[in-house]
Amino acid sequence: MVLVLSSITVMNLIFDLIILCLGVYAYKRMKKKQAIGACIGVGFGFFAISYILTILGYGSSNIVLIPLRVLGYLSVIAGLYLYLIKR
């Protein structure tokens, strides 16, 4: 297995993991357990998984990466939608 350590991929992975942690933390701190923070955090978790797979050398496998990123975008969209309808 060959690691593909692109600086942009590693930087995106780090930021995605930070946002994932912040989303989970925000969810746990909310008094009313709303899924807004969790949805956004999980979405960025999907992005982080796709970057991990890219680093591990599976970046050319669009069969795996495209569904992961679509799930990530849909999760973030759902979180933002939940935020908008709560206001």
C-alpha positions in Angstrom: 0.0 0.0 0.0 1.4 3.4 -1.0 0.5 6.4 1.0 -0.4 9.5 -1.1 0.5 12.4 1.2 -0.6 15.5 -0.6 -0.5 18.6 1.6 -3.9 19.7 0.5 -5.5 16.3 1.3 -3.9 16.1 4.7 -4.9 19.7 5.5 -8.5 19.0 4.4 -8.5 15.8 6.5 -7.4 17.8 9.6 -10.0 20.5 9.1 -12.8 17.9 8.5 -11.8 16.0 11.7 -11.9 19.3 13.7 -15.4 20.1 12.3 -16.6 16.6 13.1 -15.4 16.9 16.7 -17.0 20.4 17.0 -20.3 19.1 15.6 -20.4 16.2 18.0 -19.4 18.5 20.9 -22.1 21.0 19.9 -24.7 18.2 19.8 -23.8 17.0 23.3 -23.9 20.5 24.7 -27.3 21.4 23.4 -30.1 21.2 26.0 -32.6 20.3 23.4 -31.0 17.5 21.5 -31.3 18.9 18.0 -29.6 17.1 15.2 -28.1 20.3 13.6 -24.6 20.0 15.0 -24.6 16.2 14.6 -25.7 16.4 10.9 -23.0 18.9 10.0 -20.4 16.9 12.0 -21.3 13.6 10.4 -21.2 15.3 6.9 -17.7 16.4 7.5 -17.0 12.9 8.9 -17.9 11.5 5.5 -15.5 13.9 3.9 -12.8 12.9 6.3 -13.3 9.2 5.4 -13.0 10.1 1.7 -9.7 11.9 2.4 -8.4 9.0 4.5 -9.2 6.7 1.6 -7.4 9.1 -0.8 -4.3 9.1 1.5 -4.4 5.3 1.6 -4.2 5.2 -2.2 -7.9 4.6 -3.1 -8.3 8.1 -4.6 -8.8 6.7 -8.1 -11.8 4.6 -7.0 -14.7 6.9 -7.7 -17.1 4.1 -6.9 -16.3 4.6 -3.2 -15.4 8.3 -3.1 -18.4 9.8 -4.9 -21.1 8.2 -2.6 -19.1 9.2 0.5 -18.9 12.8 -0.7 -22.6 12.8 -1.7 -23.5 11.6 1.7 -21.4 14.3 3.2 -23.0 17.0 1.2 -26.5 15.7 2.0 -25.7 15.6 5.7 -24.5 19.2 5.7 -27.5 20.3 3.7 -29.8 18.5 6.1 -28.2 20.2 9.1 -28.5 23.6 7.6 -32.1 22.9 6.6 -32.9 21.9 10.2 -31.2 25.1 11.4 -33.3 27.3 9.0 -36.6 25.7 9.9 -35.9 26.1 13.6 -35.6 29.9 13.3 
